[in-house]
Every structure is written in structure tokens, then in C-alpha cells.
């Protein structure tokens, strides 16, 4: 109360971007935990449904945690009601397929996923490697920077969300238990919108990131769809349990 303002009420919509949730607010988790459940010797094909998936964090974590002994194909269905999120996920998966150098692909995905600005080389990959693969007009539109959008304007839009007045308490609670070095790094990310090592050069990042501006299953990941904003926990269980 020293700031002479009322604390945030968690019931209020303080997202700062008309209900858009570009990043999940919990750490990624392995929805399979194959070794602890079916066992590391499990050798049957898996089919996974990430309903209301949000971003790809849980998909990546789940696949990455599979035991080395598992060699069967995996069928993964990813869905979300927000076209922005769907397009984002599709294009990041395409990057991992069309960019031959794994390190370059990983670096590019990180910046498409989190950074407000991109390098020219990133945009070149988008225009020459990703766009030719896309067929849907709705997806193609996400590869184009909105006309007239400058880097400065993109930065302002980004800060309007990450430094929104209505989210001061959220930011403070996020930083509260972090070490001093983490607080400094996280604050800089909220301010400049570039997911880079603290001392890394930033001059090359001059172009707005267009993404930040524009059956039976072995597991069903429902952490988002069970929210009241989607179906709610009771409807989710009623609909999903018969599919297991």
C-alpha cells in the first residue's frame, strides 16, 4: 500500500492483451512419465492428445523425456481454440523440420517463441524456407509483419503487456523469491523483449516478430481445457475419460 494503490485482484482480467495467453504460466511437464508408469520396456505405439495445448512446452518436454529404449512411432495431436497459438506452434514445428542446422533451428525457435524482435536472417528463413511450405492463407498471414509496424512500435506493444500497470503485483510476486542476478535478467527481458544472455549484443535484432503481433489416446493433457474459460473440470472429465 506504500504505492497508494490497491493490490491486484486475481479475479480481474489483467492480461493486457484482450485475453491472449502467448506463454504458459507454469513450467513444462512430462504428461507421460513413461518410466514411472508403463515402464521403460514399454514398446507399443503411443498416441497423445494435447487438447487446449497452449504453447509447445509440454509437448517438447514429454517427447524429450522418453526413455532411449523407446523406439516406436508416436502420434501427437495438438489443438487449441486460439488460431494465433495454433499458427505459432505449426510454424515452430516447421522450423525444426526445414532448418538443417539443429543449433540454428533451436536458436530461431527460441526467438520466434519469446523475443519481440528478430534478426534479418530469421526473417529470411521465414520467407524462403517456411512460407513455401505453408498452404493455408490463415497461416501465411502470420509470417508477414503488419504494414507500418516498426521495431519501436513493436517494442511499445510488447511493453504494454509485460510492464502493464495492472500487472505490477504479478511481476513483483514473480521476482520475490528470485536471486538478484535472476531479477536483473528477468527485468531486462520484460523491458527489451529479447531472450538473450544478459551480456549478448542486441544490435542485430531490428525487425518486429510477426507472431507476437499477428480417436483413442495414451494420454490427454488437459491443463488448459479444464479451466473455466474452456469447458471446466467437470465437463472435461465427462468428455475425456471415455477416450482413454
C-alpha positions in Angstrom: 0.0 0.0 0.0 3.0 2.3 0.1 2.4 3.0 -3.6 -1.0 4.3 -2.7 -2.8 1.8 -4.9 -5.0 -1.2 -4.3 -3.3 -4.7 -4.8 -4.3 -6.6 -7.9 -7.4 -8.7 -7.6 -6.7 -12.1 -9.2 -10.3 -12.2 -10.5 -9.7 -9.3 -12.8 -8.6 -9.7 -16.4 -5.1 -8.1 -16.3 -3.6 -9.9 -19.3 -3.1 -6.6 -21.1 -3.8 -8.2 -24.4 -7.5 -8.9 -24.8 -7.4 -12.3 -23.3 -4.4 -13.6 -25.3 -2.2 -16.1 -23.4 1.0 -16.3 -25.5 3.0 -18.2 -22.9 2.0 -20.7 -20.3 2.3 -19.7 -16.6 3.6 -23.0 -15.2 6.8 -25.0 -16.0 6.7 -27.6 -18.7 5.9 -31.1 -17.5 6.1 -34.6 -18.9 2.5 -35.9 -19.3 3.6 -39.4 -20.0 6.3 -40.2 -17.4 6.6 -43.5 -19.2 9.3 -44.9 -17.0 7.2 -44.4 -13.9 4.0 -45.7 -15.4 4.1 -48.2 -18.3 7.8 -48.8 -17.7 11.0 -48.2 -19.7 10.5 -51.5 -21.5 7.1 -50.4 -23.0 7.3 -51.0 -26.7 3.8 -50.2 -28.1 2.9 -47.2 -30.2 1.8 -44.1 -28.2 -1.0 -41.6 -29.2 -1.1 -38.3 -27.3 -3.7 -35.6 -27.3 -2.7 -32.1 -26.1 -6.2 -30.5 -26.0 -6.1 -26.8 -25.5 -2.4 -27.2 -25.7 -1.3 -23.6 -25.5 2.3 -23.3 -26.5 4.5 -26.4 -27.1 6.3 -26.6 -23.8 4.6 -29.7 -22.6 4.9 -31.4 -26.0 8.6 -30.8 -26.1 9.1 -31.8 -22.5 7.1 -35.0 -23.0 9.0 -36.1 -26.1 12.3 -35.1 -24.7 11.8 -37.2 -21.6 11.1 -40.5 -23.4 13.5 -43.3 -22.5 16.2 -44.1 -25.0 14.9 -47.6 -25.2 11.5 -46.4 -26.7 11.7 -46.7 -30.5 8.1 -46.9 -31.6 6.4 -44.1 -33.6 4.4 -41.5 -31.6 1.2 -39.9 -32.9 0.7 -36.5 -31.3 -2.5 -34.4 -31.8 -2.1 -30.7 -30.8 -5.1 -28.4 -30.7 -6.0 -25.0 -29.3 -9.0 -22.7 -29.8 -6.8 -19.7 -30.5 -5.6 -19.5 -34.1 -2.6 -17.4 -33.1 -1.4 -20.2 -30.9 -2.1 -22.9 -33.5 -0.2 -21.0 -36.2 2.7 -20.3 -33.8 3.0 -24.0 -33.0 2.8 -25.1 -36.6 5.5 -22.7 -37.7 7.9 -23.6 -34.9 7.5 -27.2 -35.8 8.2 -26.4 -39.4 11.3 -24.6 -38.4 12.6 -27.7 -36.7 12.0 -29.6 -40.0 13.3 -27.3 -42.7 16.4 -25.8 -41.0 19.2 -28.3 -41.3 21.5 -27.0 -38.6 20.0 -28.0 -35.2 21.6 -25.2 -33.3 20.4 -22.5 -35.7 16.9 -24.1 -35.6 16.8 -24.1 -31.8 18.0 -20.5 -31.6 15.5 -19.4 -34.1 12.6 -21.2 -32.4 13.6 -19.6 -29.1 13.4 -16.1 -30.6 10.2 -16.8 -32.5 8.7 -18.1 -29.3 9.8 -15.3 -26.9 11.5 -12.3 -28.5 9.7 -9.2 -29.6 12.3 -8.5 -32.3 14.1 -10.8 -34.8 17.3 -10.7 -36.9 17.2 -10.3 -40.7 18.5 -13.9 -41.0 15.5 -15.1 -39.0 13.1 -13.3 -41.4 15.0 -14.7 -44.4 14.4 -18.2 -43.1 10.7 -17.4 -42.7 10.3 -16.0 -46.2 12.4 -18.5 -48.1 12.1 -21.7 -46.1 8.8 -21.6 -44.2 6.3 -19.7 -46.4 6.8 -22.0 -49.4 5.7 -25.0 -47.2 2.5 -23.3 -45.9 -0.7 -23.6 -47.9 -3.4 -22.1 -45.7 -3.9 -18.4 -46.1 -4.7 -18.0 -42.4 -1.2 -19.4 -41.6 0.6 -17.4 -44.3 -0.6 -14.2 -42.7 1.4 -14.9 -39.6 4.6 -14.8 -41.5 4.1 -11.2 -42.6 5.0 -8.2 -40.5 1.9 -5.9 -40.3 2.3 -3.0 -42.6 3.7 0.1 -40.9 4.8 -1.8 -37.8 8.3 -0.6 -36.8 10.7 -2.0 -34.3 9.9 0.8 -31.9 6.2 0.3 -32.2 6.6 -3.4 -31.7 8.6 -2.7 -28.6 5.9 -0.4 -27.2 3.3 -3.1 -27.8 5.4 -5.7 -26.1 6.0 -3.5 -23.0 2.3 -2.6 -22.8 1.8 -6.3 -21.9 4.9 -7.2 -19.9 5.1 -3.9 -18.0 1.3 -3.3 -17.8 0.3 -1.1 -14.9 -2.3 -3.7 -13.9 0.3 -6.4 -13.5 2.7 -4.8 -11.1 1.8 -7.2 -8.3 2.2 -10.2 -10.7 5.7 -9.1 -11.6 6.7 -8.4 -8.0 5.5 -11.9 -6.9 7.4 -13.4 -9.8 10.6 -11.7 -8.7 10.2 -12.0 -5.0 12.0 -15.3 -4.5 14.5 -15.0 -7.3 18.2 -14.3 -6.7 19.4 -10.8 -7.5 21.0 -11.8 -10.8 17.8 -13.5 -11.9 15.8 -10.4 -11.0 18.0 -8.2 -13.2 17.9 -10.6 -16.1 14.1 -11.1 -15.9 13.5 -7.4 -15.6 15.6 -6.7 -18.7 13.7 -9.3 -20.6 10.4 -7.6 -19.7 11.9 -4.3 -20.8 13.6 -5.1 -24.1 11.8 -8.3 -25.1 14.9 -10.2 -26.2 15.6 -13.7 -24.8 19.4 -13.4 -24.8 22.2 -13.9 -22.4 22.5 -10.6 -20.4 25.7 -9.5 -22.0 24.8 -10.6 -25.5 24.8 -8.0 -28.4 21.4 -6.8 -29.3 22.1 -4.6 -32.4 21.1 -7.3 -34.9 17.5 -7.6 -33.6 15.8 -4.8 -35.5 12.7 -6.5 -37.1 9.4 -7.0 -35.4 8.4 -10.6 -34.6 5.2 -11.1 -36.6 4.0 -13.8 -34.2 3.9 -11.6 -31.2 1.9 -9.0 -33.2 -0.3 -11.0 -35.5 -9.7 -41.2 -31.7 -8.1 -43.2 -28.6 -5.1 -41.7 -26.8 -2.5 -42.9 -24.4 -2.5 -39.6 -22.5 -4.7 -36.5 -22.7 -3.1 -33.3 -21.5 -6.0 -31.0 -20.3 -4.4 -28.5 -18.0 -5.9 -25.6 -20.1 -9.1 -27.1 -21.4 -10.2 -27.8 -17.8 -10.1 -24.1 -17.0 -13.5 -22.5 -16.7 -12.7 -20.4 -19.7 -12.8 -23.5 -21.9 -15.0 -26.3 -20.6 -14.4 -26.5 -16.9 -13.2 -29.5 -15.0 -16.4 -31.5 -14.7 -17.3 -31.3 -18.4 -13.7 -32.1 -19.3 -13.7 -35.3 -17.3 -17.1 -36.3 -18.6 -16.0 -35.9 -22.2 -12.4 -37.1 -22.0 -12.4 -40.2 -19.7 -14.2 -42.3 -22.3 -11.4 -41.6 -24.8 -8.7 -43.1 -22.5 
